[in-house]
Amino acid sequence: MTNPQWTAVDHYFADTISHDDEALTAALAASTAAGLPEIAVAPNQGKLLHLLAQMQGARSILEIGTLGGYSTIWLARALPADGRLITLEYDPAHADVARANIARAGLDKIVEVRTGAALDSLPRLEAEGAGPFDLVFIDADKVNNPHYVAWALKLSRPGTVIIVDNVVRDGKVATPHPDDPAITGTRAMFDLVAREPRLDATAFQTVGTKGYDGLLLARVTE
């Protein structure tokens, strides 16, 4: 579901206060040239992630779902010089594009791209003692959203912020008995968050160049 007015407003925001710069523009261009799906966050959404990470005072960030590294760059730029960001990407070809984009942005010293299924990588992070992370951004396959949120909790601390993208699905998240596994997974994630006493959360709808969707925003309380 798209609307020309939504797109026009997003472009206005991007042109006035949420600018892409050379590295971000190049990251999108390289992703398109490599045949990656054009599903990266919009510039104003990337800036939102950046600001949330800054307001959180994040020093360590976990991203689940790298794609071409566009959102990774926005998040990593919010970190201090000694900060770290680990991002998990299933597709090796996507990971290669992301590594090149991140290096072009001068962030390869603080960003690590790990390739493979996130549900394999996450237990290894726990075994390595990689957490706790100050912020977790989840933007991967929606079927596994409840598992990703559960792992985000394991790798968190009180005060950690967890953000989940694409939770509205053109409004289909409100369908009681969906036949789409992505919506089933998203609803299971909402059920998990609703019954999890360690999470204080909300969700909101968005419209724009990416259509009709939304975000879940949660904070670990204990």
Accessible surface in RSA format (square Angstrom, percent):
REM  Atomic radii and reference values for relative SASA: ProtOr
REM  Chains: A
REM  Algorithm: Lee & Richards
REM  Probe-radius: 1.40
REM  Slices: 20
REM RES _ NUM      All-atoms   Total-Side   Main-Chain    Non-polar    All polar
REM                ABS   REL    ABS   REL    ABS   REL    ABS   REL    ABS   REL
RES MET A   1   128.75  66.7  87.50  57.9  41.25  98.2  83.89  71.3  44.86  59.4
RES THR A   2   105.57  75.1  79.18  80.3  26.39  62.9  45.73  61.4  59.84  90.5
RES ASN A   3    53.47  36.9  51.89  50.1   1.59   3.8   2.71   6.5  50.76  49.1
RES PRO A   4   117.70  85.8 105.91  96.5  11.80  42.9 113.30  93.5   4.40  27.3
RES GLN A   5   118.01  66.0 115.61  84.5   2.39   5.7  46.48  98.9  71.52  54.2
RES TRP A   6    56.92  22.8  52.54  25.4   4.38  10.3  38.68  20.6  18.24  29.6
RES THR A   7    42.51  30.2  42.51  43.1   0.00   0.0  30.80  41.4  11.72  17.7
RES ALA A   8    51.40  47.3  40.37  62.3  11.02  25.1  46.22  65.1   5.17  13.7
RES VAL A   9    57.82  38.0  56.11  50.8   1.71   4.1  57.82  50.2   0.00   0.0
RES ASP A  10    10.25   7.2   9.10   9.1   1.15   2.7   2.40   5.7   7.85   7.8
RES HIS A  11    99.51  54.4  98.98  68.8   0.52   1.3  62.20  64.1  37.31  43.4
RES TYR A  12   135.61  63.3 130.87  74.5   4.73  12.3  91.82  69.0  43.79  54.0
RES PHE A  13    79.82  39.9  79.82  49.4   0.00   0.0  79.82  48.4   0.00   0.0
RES ALA A  14    16.68  15.3  14.07  21.7   2.61   5.9  14.20  20.0   2.49   6.6
RES ASP A  15   106.58  74.7  86.54  86.1  20.04  47.4  26.89  63.3  79.70  79.5
RES THR A  16    59.92  42.6  40.20  40.8  19.71  47.0  41.99  56.4  17.92  27.1
RES ILE A  17   119.48  68.0 107.31  79.9  12.17  29.3 111.09  80.0   8.39  22.8
RES SER A  18     5.98   5.1   5.98   8.0   0.00   0.0   0.00   0.0   5.98   8.4
RES HIS A  19   106.86  58.4  93.64  65.1  13.23  33.8  66.34  68.4  40.53  47.2
RES ASP A  20    45.28  31.7  20.66  20.6  24.61  58.2  13.35  31.4  31.93  31.8
RES ASP A  21    62.83  44.0  54.34  54.1   8.49  20.1  43.74 102.9  19.09  19.0
RES GLU A  22   152.56  87.6 138.43 104.7  14.13  33.6  59.38 114.9  93.17  76.1
RES ALA A  23    14.35  13.2  11.13  17.2   3.22   7.3  12.35  17.4   2.00   5.3
RES LEU A  24     0.93   0.5   0.93   0.7   0.00   0.0   0.93   0.7   0.00   0.0
RES THR A  25    74.83  53.2  74.00  75.0   0.83   2.0  62.57  84.0  12.26  18.5
RES ALA A  26    27.13  24.9  19.48  30.1   7.65  17.4  25.50  35.9   1.63   4.3
RES ALA A  27     0.34   0.3   0.19   0.3   0.15   0.3   0.24   0.3   0.10   0.3
RES LEU A  28    59.87  33.3  58.91  42.1   0.97   2.4  59.24  41.6   0.63   1.7
RES ALA A  29    60.35  55.5  47.62  73.5  12.73  29.0  56.14  79.1   4.21  11.1
RES ALA A  30    29.86  27.5  19.81  30.6  10.05  22.9  26.80  37.7   3.06   8.1
RES SER A  31    13.34  11.3  13.34  17.8   0.00   0.0  10.95  23.3   2.39   3.3
RES THR A  32    72.12  51.3  60.88  61.7  11.24  26.8  47.92  64.4  24.20  36.6
RES ALA A  33    91.74  84.3  49.57  76.5  42.17  95.9  60.81  85.6  30.93  81.9
RES ALA A  34    56.85  52.3  17.77  27.4  39.07  88.9  30.67  43.2  26.17  69.3
RES GLY A  35    62.79  77.4   0.00   N/A  62.79  77.4  34.07  93.5  28.71  64.3
RES LEU A  36    10.61   5.9   3.40   2.4   7.21  18.1   3.73   2.6   6.88  18.5
RES PRO A  37    63.43  46.2  49.16  44.8  14.27  51.9  60.74  50.1   2.69  16.7
RES GLU A  38   127.13  73.0  98.52  74.5  28.61  68.1  44.36  85.8  82.77  67.6
RES ILE A  39   117.29  66.7 100.25  74.7  17.04  41.1 102.13  73.5  15.16  41.1
RES ALA A  40    15.78  14.5  10.87  16.8   4.91  11.2  15.46  21.8   0.32   0.8
RES VAL A  41     8.80   5.8   3.63   3.3   5.17  12.5   6.12   5.3   2.68   7.3
RES ALA A  42     1.19   1.1   0.25   0.4   0.93   2.1   1.19   1.7   0.00   0.0
RES PRO A  43    31.27  22.8  31.27  28.5   0.00   0.0  31.27  25.8   0.00   0.0
RES ASN A  44    38.21  26.3  30.92  29.9   7.28  17.5   9.71  23.4  28.49  27.5
RES GLN A  45    42.62  23.8  41.24  30.1   1.38   3.3  18.40  39.2  24.22  18.4
RES GLY A  46     0.00   0.0   0.00   N/A   0.00   0.0   0.00   0.0   0.00   0.0
RES LYS A  47    57.87  28.2  57.87  35.5   0.00   0.0  23.11  20.8  34.76  37.0
RES LEU A  48    59.23  33.0  56.99  40.8   2.23   5.6  58.75  41.3   0.47   1.3
RES LEU A  49     3.57   2.0   3.57   2.6   0.00   0.0   3.57   2.5   0.00   0.0
RES HIS A  50    23.39  12.8  23.39  16.3   0.00   0.0   9.63   9.9  13.76  16.0
RES LEU A  51    75.29  41.9  75.29  53.9   0.00   0.0  75.29  52.9   0.00   0.0
RES LEU A  52    33.17  18.5  30.12  21.5   3.05   7.7  30.12  21.2   3.05   8.2
RES ALA A  53     0.06   0.1   0.00   0.0   0.06   0.1   0.00   0.0   0.06   0.2
RES GLN A  54    91.50  51.2  72.37  52.9  19.13  45.5  20.40  43.4  71.10  53.9
RES MET A  55   143.98  74.6 104.08  68.9  39.89  95.0  72.66  61.8  71.31  94.5
RES GLN A  56    43.87  24.5  20.81  15.2  23.06  54.9   6.88  14.6  36.99  28.1
RES GLY A  57    51.43  63.4   0.00   N/A  51.43  63.4  35.07  96.2  16.36  36.6
RES ALA A  58     2.94   2.7   0.03   0.0   2.91   6.6   0.07   0.1   2.87   7.6
RES ARG A  59   123.31  51.8 121.07  61.7   2.24   5.3  53.96  73.7  69.35  42.0
RES SER A  60     9.63   8.1   9.63  12.8   0.00   0.0   6.28  13.4   3.34   4.7
RES ILE A  61     0.00   0.0   0.00   0.0   0.00   0.0   0.00   0.0   0.00   0.0
RES LEU A  62     0.00   0.0   0.00   0.0   0.00   0.0   0.00   0.0   0.00   0.0
RES GLU A  63     0.00   0.0   0.00   0.0   0.00   0.0   0.00   0.0   0.00   0.0
RES ILE A  64     0.24   0.1   0.24   0.2   0.00   0.0   0.24   0.2   0.00   0.0
RES GLY A  65    13.42  16.5   0.00   N/A  13.42  16.5   9.37  25.7   4.04   9.1
RES THR A  66     2.19   1.6   0.00   0.0   2.19   5.2   0.00   0.0   2.19   3.3
RES LEU A  67    31.76  17.7  30.23  21.6   1.53   3.8  30.76  21.6   1.00   2.7
RES GLY A  68     2.73   3.4   0.00   N/A   2.73   3.4   1.49   4.1   1.24   2.8
RES GLY A  69     0.00   0.0   0.00   N/A   0.00   0.0   0.00   0.0   0.00   0.0
RES TYR A  70     4.68   2.2   3.59   2.0   1.09   2.8   3.59   2.7   1.09   1.3
RES SER A  71     9.89   8.4   8.71  11.6   1.18   2.7   1.63   3.5   8.25  11.6
RES THR A  72     0.03   0.0   0.03   0.0   0.00   0.0   0.03   0.0   0.00   0.0
RES ILE A  73     0.18   0.1   0.00   0.0   0.18   0.4   0.18   0.1   0.00   0.0
RES TRP A  74    13.60   5.5  13.60   6.6   0.00   0.0  13.60   7.3   0.00   0.0
RES LEU A  75     0.00   0.0   0.00   0.0   0.00   0.0   0.00   0.0   0.00   0.0
RES ALA A  76     0.76   0.7   0.00   0.0   0.76   1.7   0.00   0.0   0.76   2.0
RES ARG A  77    80.11  33.6  55.87  28.5  24.24  57.7  31.44  43.0  48.67  29.5
RES ALA A  78    14.10  13.0   0.05   0.1  14.05  32.0   0.83   1.2  13.27  35.1
RES LEU A  79    17.70   9.9   0.02   0.0  17.69  44.5   0.38   0.3  17.32  46.6
RES PRO A  80    46.32  33.8  32.95  30.0  13.37  48.6  45.44  37.5   0.88   5.5
RES ALA A  81   103.31  95.0  68.43 105.6  34.89  79.4  79.98 112.6  23.34  61.8
RES ASP A  82   105.75  74.1  72.51  72.2  33.24  78.6  48.09 113.2  57.65  57.5
RES GLY A  83     6.10   7.5   0.00   N/A   6.10   7.5   0.72   2.0   5.38  12.0
RES ARG A  84    87.74  36.8  87.74  44.7   0.00   0.0  50.43  68.9  37.31  22.6
RES LEU A  85     0.79   0.4   0.00   0.0   0.79   2.0   0.00   0.0   0.79   2.1
RES ILE A  86     9.41   5.4   9.41   7.0   0.00   0.0   9.41   6.8   0.00   0.0
RES THR A  87     0.00   0.0   0.00   0.0   0.00   0.0   0.00   0.0   0.00   0.0
RES LEU A  88     3.00   1.7   0.41   0.3   2.59   6.5   0.78   0.5   2.22   6.0
RES GLU A  89    14.57   8.4  13.67  10.3   0.90   2.2   0.88   1.7  13.69  11.2
RES TYR A  90   163.08  76.1 153.75  87.5   9.34  24.3 105.77  79.5  57.32  70.7
RES ASP A  91    45.74  32.0  45.03  44.8   0.71   1.7   6.07  14.3  39.66  39.6
RES PRO A  92    85.00  62.0  84.18  76.7   0.83   3.0  84.85  70.1   0.15   1.0
RES ALA A  93    61.15  56.2  53.64  82.8   7.51  17.1  58.68  82.6   2.47   6.5
RES HIS A  94    33.73  18.4  33.73  23.4   0.00   0.0  19.24  19.8  14.49  16.9
RES ALA A  95     0.00   0.0   0.00   0.0   0.00   0.0   0.00   0.0   0.00   0.0
RES ASP A  96    89.62  62.8  81.73  81.4   7.88  18.6  28.09  66.1  61.53  61.4
RES VAL A  97    25.19  16.6  20.69  18.7   4.51  10.9  25.11  21.8   0.09   0.2
RES ALA A  98     0.00   0.0   0.00   0.0   0.00   0.0   0.00   0.0   0.00   0.0
RES ARG A  99    95.89  40.3  90.36  46.1   5.52  13.1  55.33  75.6  40.55  24.6
RES ALA A 100    54.69  50.3  42.63  65.8  12.07  27.4  50.98  71.8   3.72   9.8
RES ASN A 101     0.22   0.2   0.16   0.2   0.07   0.2   0.00   0.0   0.22   0.2
RES ILE A 102     3.05   1.7   3.05   2.3   0.00   0.0   3.05   2.2   0.00   0.0
RES ALA A 103    48.83  44.9  35.37  54.6  13.46  30.6  35.72  50.3  13.11  34.7
RES ARG A 104   122.23  51.3  87.46  44.6  34.77  82.8  50.26  68.7  71.97  43.6
RES ALA A 105    21.02  19.3   0.00   0.0  21.02  47.8   3.41   4.8  17.61  46.6
RES GLY A 106    56.60  69.8   0.00   N/A  56.60  69.8  30.48  83.7  26.12  58.5
RES LEU A 107    20.59  11.5  20.17  14.4   0.42   1.1  20.59  14.5   0.00   0.0
RES ASP A 108    69.47  48.7  52.41  52.2  17.06  40.3  17.96  42.3  51.51  51.4
RES LYS A 109   181.82  88.7 148.27  91.0  33.55  79.9 114.58 103.1  67.24  71.6
RES ILE A 110    30.48  17.3  22.95  17.1   7.53  18.1  28.24  20.3   2.24   6.1
RES VAL A 111    13.87   9.1   0.32   0.3  13.55  32.6   1.32   1.1  12.55  34.0
RES GLU A 112    80.15  46.0  75.79  57.3   4.35  10.4  38.50  74.5  41.64  34.0
RES VAL A 113    15.29  10.1   2.76   2.5  12.52  30.2   2.76   2.4  12.52  34.0
RES ARG A 114    50.37  21.1  46.57  23.7   3.80   9.0  24.17  33.0  26.20  15.9
RES THR A 115    52.45  37.3  27.36  27.7  25.09  59.8  25.33  34.0  27.12  41.0
RES GLY A 116    22.15  27.3   0.00   N/A  22.15  27.3  21.70  59.6   0.45   1.0
RES ALA A 117    34.83  32.0  29.56  45.6   5.27  12.0  30.69  43.2   4.13  10.9
RES ALA A 118    10.87  10.0   6.36   9.8   4.51  10.3   6.36   9.0   4.51  11.9
RES LEU A 119    59.27  33.0  48.84  34.9  10.43  26.2  48.84  34.3  10.43  28.1
RES ASP A 120    80.45  56.4  74.60  74.3   5.85  13.8  13.24  31.2  67.21  67.0
RES SER A 121     2.17   1.8   2.04   2.7   0.13   0.3   0.91   1.9   1.26   1.8
RES LEU A 122     0.00   0.0   0.00   0.0   0.00   0.0   0.00   0.0   0.00   0.0
RES PRO A 123    51.67  37.7  47.48  43.3   4.19  15.2  47.84  39.5   3.83  23.8
RES ARG A 124   124.39  52.2 122.11  62.2   2.28   5.4  58.41  79.8  65.98  40.0
RES LEU A 125     0.00   0.0   0.00   0.0   0.00   0.0   0.00   0.0   0.00   0.0
RES GLU A 126    84.80  48.7  72.06  54.5  12.74  30.3  25.33  49.0  59.47  48.6
RES ALA A 127    91.94  84.5  48.98  75.6  42.96  97.7  60.72  85.5  31.22  82.7
RES GLU A 128   102.44  58.8  64.33  48.7  38.11  90.7  47.37  91.6  55.07  45.0
RES GLY A 129    55.58  68.5   0.00   N/A  55.58  68.5  34.12  93.6  21.45  48.0
RES ALA A 130    10.00   9.2   3.38   5.2   6.63  15.1  10.00  14.1   0.00   0.0
RES GLY A 131    24.27  29.9   0.00   N/A  24.27  29.9   6.10  16.8  18.17  40.7
RES PRO A 132    70.31  51.2  61.88  56.4   8.44  30.7  62.86  51.9   7.46  46.3
RES PHE A 133     0.00   0.0   0.00   0.0   0.00   0.0   0.00   0.0   0.00   0.0
RES ASP A 134    16.39  11.5  16.39  16.3   0.00   0.0   1.08   2.5  15.31  15.3
RES LEU A 135     0.04   0.0   0.04   0.0   0.00   0.0   0.04   0.0   0.00   0.0
RES VAL A 136     0.00   0.0   0.00   0.0   0.00   0.0   0.00   0.0   0.00   0.0
RES PHE A 137     0.77   0.4   0.77   0.5   0.00   0.0   0.77   0.5   0.00   0.0
RES ILE A 138     0.37   0.2   0.13   0.1   0.25   0.6   0.13   0.1   0.25   0.7
RES ASP A 139    32.83  23.0  21.34  21.2  11.49  27.2   1.13   2.7  31.69  31.6
RES ALA A 140    22.61  20.8   9.73  15.0  12.88  29.3  20.48  28.8   2.13   5.7
RES ASP A 141    70.42  49.3  54.06  53.8  16.36  38.7  48.56 114.3  21.86  21.8
RES LYS A 142    22.28  10.9  19.23  11.8   3.05   7.3  17.75  16.0   4.53   4.8
RES VAL A 143    76.62  50.4  71.09  64.4   5.53  13.3  71.09  61.8   5.53  15.0
RES ASN A 144    35.78  24.7  35.78  34.6   0.00   0.0   0.00   0.0  35.78  34.6
RES ASN A 145     0.53   0.4   0.53   0.5   0.00   0.0   0.00   0.0   0.53   0.5
RES PRO A 146    19.40  14.1  18.97  17.3   0.43   1.6  19.23  15.9   0.17   1.1
RES HIS A 147    95.18  52.0  93.82  65.2   1.36   3.5  47.99  49.5  47.19  54.9
RES TYR A 148     6.91   3.2   6.91   3.9   0.00   0.0   0.00   0.0   6.91   8.5
RES VAL A 149     0.77   0.5   0.77   0.7   0.00   0.0   0.77   0.7   0.00   0.0
RES ALA A 150    34.94  32.1  31.21  48.2   3.73   8.5  33.21  46.8   1.73   4.6
RES TRP A 151    34.01  13.6  34.01  16.5   0.00   0.0  17.57   9.4  16.43  26.7
RES ALA A 152     0.00   0.0   0.00   0.0   0.00   0.0   0.00   0.0   0.00   0.0
RES LEU A 153    12.71   7.1   5.53   4.0   7.18  18.1   5.53   3.9   7.18  19.3
RES LYS A 154   121.42  59.2  89.35  54.8  32.07  76.4  58.71  52.8  62.71  66.8
RES LEU A 155     6.52   3.6   4.76   3.4   1.76   4.4   6.52   4.6   0.00   0.0
RES SER A 156    20.91  17.7   2.61   3.5  18.29  42.1   0.00   0.0  20.91  29.3
RES ARG A 157    79.41  33.3  75.16  38.3   4.25  10.1  38.81  53.0  40.60  24.6
RES PRO A 158    86.06  62.7  76.46  69.7   9.59  34.9  76.95  63.5   9.10  56.6
RES GLY A 159     8.49  10.5   0.00   N/A   8.49  10.5   6.14  16.8   2.36   5.3
RES THR A 160     0.00   0.0   0.00   0.0   0.00   0.0   0.00   0.0   0.00   0.0
RES VAL A 161    20.38  13.4  20.38  18.5   0.00   0.0  20.38  17.7   0.00   0.0
RES ILE A 162     0.54   0.3   0.54   0.4   0.00   0.0   0.54   0.4   0.00   0.0
RES ILE A 163     0.79   0.5   0.79   0.6   0.00   0.0   0.79   0.6   0.00   0.0
RES VAL A 164     0.21   0.1   0.21   0.2   0.00   0.0   0.21   0.2   0.00   0.0
RES ASP A 165    13.47   9.4  13.35  13.3   0.12   0.3   0.45   1.1  13.01  13.0
RES ASN A 166    34.76  24.0  34.76  33.6   0.00   0.0   1.61   3.9  33.16  32.0
RES VAL A 167     0.68   0.4   0.48   0.4   0.20   0.5   0.48   0.4   0.20   0.5
RES VAL A 168    10.22   6.7  10.22   9.2   0.00   0.0  10.22   8.9   0.00   0.0
RES ARG A 169    64.93  27.3  56.86  29.0   8.07  19.2  12.31  16.8  52.62  31.9
RES ASP A 170    53.27  37.3  42.05  41.9  11.22  26.5   6.75  15.9  46.52  46.4
RES GLY A 171    25.65  31.6   0.00   N/A  25.65  31.6  14.37  39.4  11.28  25.3
RES LYS A 172   111.83  54.6 109.45  67.2   2.39   5.7  58.19  52.4  53.64  57.1
RES VAL A 173    29.52  19.4  26.66  24.1   2.86   6.9  26.66  23.2   2.86   7.8
RES ALA A 174    77.59  71.3  54.96  84.8  22.63  51.5  62.88  88.6  14.71  39.0
RES THR A 175    56.32  40.1  51.75  52.5   4.56  10.9  38.09  51.2  18.23  27.6
RES PRO A 176    90.61  66.0  79.90  72.8  10.71  38.9  80.12  66.1  10.49  65.2
RES HIS A 177   167.44  91.5 143.35  99.6  24.09  61.6 101.86 105.0  65.58  76.3
RES PRO A 178    30.69  22.4  10.29   9.4  20.40  74.2  13.58  11.2  17.11 106.3
RES ASP A 179   145.44 101.9 111.43 110.9  34.01  80.4  50.08 117.9  95.36  95.1
RES ASP A 180    53.80  37.7  50.17  49.9   3.64   8.6  17.90  42.1  35.91  35.8
RES PRO A 181    86.40  63.0  81.18  74.0   5.21  18.9  85.11  70.3   1.28   8.0
RES ALA A 182    16.17  14.9  15.36  23.7   0.81   1.8  15.36  21.6   0.81   2.1
RES ILE A 183     5.49   3.1   5.49   4.1   0.00   0.0   5.49   4.0   0.00   0.0
RES THR A 184    71.36  50.8  69.62  70.6   1.74   4.1  62.49  83.9   8.87  13.4
RES GLY A 185     5.19   6.4   0.00   N/A   5.19   6.4   4.83  13.3   0.36   0.8
RES THR A 186     0.00   0.0   0.00   0.0   0.00   0.0   0.00   0.0   0.00   0.0
RES ARG A 187    73.50  30.9  72.64  37.0   0.86   2.1  15.03  20.5  58.47  35.4
RES ALA A 188    39.46  36.3  33.48  51.7   5.98  13.6  36.34  51.2   3.12   8.3
RES MET A 189     0.00   0.0   0.00   0.0   0.00   0.0   0.00   0.0   0.00   0.0
RES PHE A 190    55.45  27.7  53.03  32.8   2.42   6.3  53.29  32.3   2.15   6.2
RES ASP A 191    85.30  59.8  81.36  81.0   3.94   9.3  16.25  38.2  69.05  68.9
RES LEU A 192    25.93  14.4  25.83  18.5   0.10   0.3  25.83  18.1   0.10   0.3
RES VAL A 193    12.81   8.4   9.19   8.3   3.62   8.7   9.19   8.0   3.62   9.8
RES ALA A 194    89.79  82.6  47.51  73.3  42.27  96.2  58.88  82.9  30.91  81.9
RES ARG A 195   172.41  72.4 144.01  73.4  28.41  67.6  74.71 102.1  97.70  59.2
RES GLU A 196    27.46  15.8  22.11  16.7   5.36  12.8   2.72   5.3  24.74  20.2
RES PRO A 197   108.31  78.9  80.17  73.1  28.14 102.3  93.60  77.3  14.71  91.4
RES ARG A 198    95.12  39.9  95.12  48.5   0.00   0.0  24.22  33.1  70.90  43.0
RES LEU A 199    17.44   9.7   0.21   0.2  17.23  43.3   0.22   0.2  17.22  46.3
RES ASP A 200    97.00  67.9  88.65  88.2   8.35  19.7  14.42  33.9  82.58  82.4
RES ALA A 201    43.97  40.4   6.41   9.9  37.56  85.4  10.47  14.7  33.50  88.7
RES THR A 202    82.19  58.5  72.27  73.3   9.92  23.6  54.83  73.6  27.36  41.4
RES ALA A 203    44.38  40.8  18.06  27.9  26.33  59.9  18.30  25.8  26.09  69.1
RES PHE A 204    81.58  40.8  74.02  45.8   7.57  19.7  81.34  49.3   0.24   0.7
RES GLN A 205   120.32  67.3  95.50  69.8  24.82  59.1  26.53  56.5  93.79  71.1
RES THR A 206    33.84  24.1  27.89  28.3   5.95  14.2  29.44  39.5   4.40   6.6
RES VAL A 207    74.57  49.1  53.80  48.7  20.77  50.0  55.21  48.0  19.36  52.5
RES GLY A 208     3.86   4.8   0.00   N/A   3.86   4.8   3.28   9.0   0.58   1.3
RES THR A 209    44.40  31.6  21.88  22.2  22.52  53.7  19.99  26.9  24.41  36.9
RES LYS A 210    89.09  43.5  60.41  37.1  28.68  68.3  41.67  37.5  47.42  50.5
RES GLY A 211     5.94   7.3   0.00   N/A   5.94   7.3   3.51   9.6   2.43   5.4
RES TYR A 212    46.35  21.6  43.42  24.7   2.93   7.6  24.51  18.4  21.83  26.9
RES ASP A 213    21.05  14.7  21.05  21.0   0.00   0.0   7.61  17.9  13.44  13.4
RES GLY A 214     1.36   1.7   0.00   N/A   1.36   1.7   0.73   2.0   0.63   1.4
RES LEU A 215    15.28   8.5  15.28  10.9   0.00   0.0  15.28  10.7   0.00   0.0
RES LEU A 216     2.98   1.7   2.98   2.1   0.00   0.0   2.98   2.1   0.00   0.0
RES LEU A 217    52.86  29.4  50.76  36.3   2.11   5.3  50.76  35.6   2.11   5.7
RES ALA A 218     2.48   2.3   0.53   0.8   1.95   4.4   2.18   3.1   0.30   0.8
RES ARG A 219   128.55  54.0 128.27  65.4   0.28   0.7  41.72  57.0  86.83  52.6
RES VAL A 220     2.84   1.9   2.80   2.5   0.04   0.1   2.80   2.4   0.04   0.1
RES THR A 221    58.76  41.8  34.94  35.4  23.82  56.8  32.69  43.9  26.07  39.4
RES GLU A 222   129.44  74.3 103.81  78.5  25.63  61.0  46.69  90.3  82.76  67.6
END  Absolute sums over single chains surface
CHAIN  1 A    10251.8       8182.6       2069.1       5990.7       4261.1
END  Absolute sums over all chains
TOTAL         10251.8       8182.6       2069.1       5990.7       4261.1
